[in-house]
Amino acid sequence: MIEHIQWNEATKTRLNELRDKMLPFAVIMKLPRNKFTAHNDLNTILQRSILGVFDKPDDTDYFDTLQEFTSVALGDRFLFGDLVRNDVEFFMTAFDRGRIKRI
């Protein structure tokens, strides 16, 4: 997105800074996402192995930075609304039900 849209220099610089700030967390979470959530890897589920860990504030920092990135890209303040929270709660409920059934 950063490379394929014509941004003014200040905006492009800020988007790169924000991307660089988000990247470490995204890298840590890529394997668990791919192995468990995105592909529903049965062997991984059955082994109950820990696929990734992060310090508690890292997830909040990531989404705060993502919100800022989106605001800069849109040129207007972007807020994650209540619907996003509802989607996350629905996903986590379904995720926990599936995990508990397998235990």
C-alpha positions in Angstrom: 0.0 0.0 0.0 2.8 2.4 0.9 4.7 1.7 -2.3 1.8 1.6 -4.7 0.0 4.9 -3.8 1.4 8.3 -4.6 1.8 9.8 -1.1 3.3 13.2 -0.4 6.8 12.8 1.2 5.7 13.5 4.8 2.8 11.1 4.7 4.9 8.3 3.1 7.6 8.8 5.7 5.1 8.6 8.6 3.4 5.5 7.1 6.8 3.8 6.8 7.6 4.7 10.5 4.3 3.3 11.6 4.7 0.1 9.5 8.2 -0.4 11.0 6.7 0.0 14.5 4.0 -2.7 13.8 6.3 -5.1 11.9 7.9 -6.9 14.9 4.5 -7.8 16.4 3.1 -8.9 13.0 6.2 -11.2 12.5 5.7 -12.8 15.9 2.0 -13.4 15.2 2.3 -14.7 11.6 3.2 -18.3 12.5 0.4 -18.8 15.0 -2.1 -17.2 12.7 -1.0 -19.4 9.8 -0.8 -22.6 11.8 -3.9 -22.3 13.9 -6.4 -19.6 13.0 -6.1 -19.2 9.2 -5.5 -22.8 8.3 -7.1 -24.6 11.2 -4.1 -27.0 11.4 -5.5 -30.1 13.2 -2.1 -31.5 14.1 -1.2 -28.2 15.8 -4.5 -28.1 17.7 -4.0 -31.7 18.9 -0.4 -31.2 20.0 -1.5 -28.2 22.1 1.8 -26.6 21.5 2.5 -22.9 22.2 2.9 -21.2 18.8 3.8 -17.7 19.9 3.9 -15.4 22.9 4.1 -11.7 23.4 4.2 -9.2 26.2 0.8 -8.0 27.2 1.0 -4.4 26.0 2.4 -5.4 22.6 -1.1 -6.3 21.2 -2.6 -3.0 22.4 0.4 -1.1 21.0 0.0 -2.8 17.7 -3.6 -1.9 17.3 -3.1 1.6 18.5 -0.4 2.0 15.8 -2.6 0.3 13.2 -5.4 2.9 14.0 -2.9 5.7 13.6 -1.6 4.2 10.3 -5.2 4.0 9.0 -5.9 7.6 10.1 -2.8 8.8 8.3 -3.6 6.8 5.1 -7.2 8.0 5.0 -6.3 11.6 5.9 -9.0 11.5 8.6 -9.3 10.2 12.1 -10.1 6.5 12.0 -11.5 4.8 15.1 -12.1 1.1 15.6 -15.8 1.2 16.4 -18.0 -1.0 18.6 -18.6 -3.3 15.6 -15.0 -4.3 15.6 -15.2 -5.1 19.3 -18.2 -7.2 18.6 -16.5 -9.1 15.9 -13.5 -9.8 18.1 -15.8 -11.0 21.0 -17.7 -13.3 18.6 -14.4 -14.7 17.2 -12.9 -15.3 20.6 -16.1 -17.0 21.8 -16.1 -19.3 18.8 -12.4 -19.9 19.2 -12.7 -20.8 22.9 -15.6 -23.2 22.2 -13.6 -25.0 19.7 -10.6 -25.1 21.9 -12.6 -26.4 24.9 -14.3 -29.1 22.9 -10.9 -30.4 21.8 -9.4 -30.6 25.3 
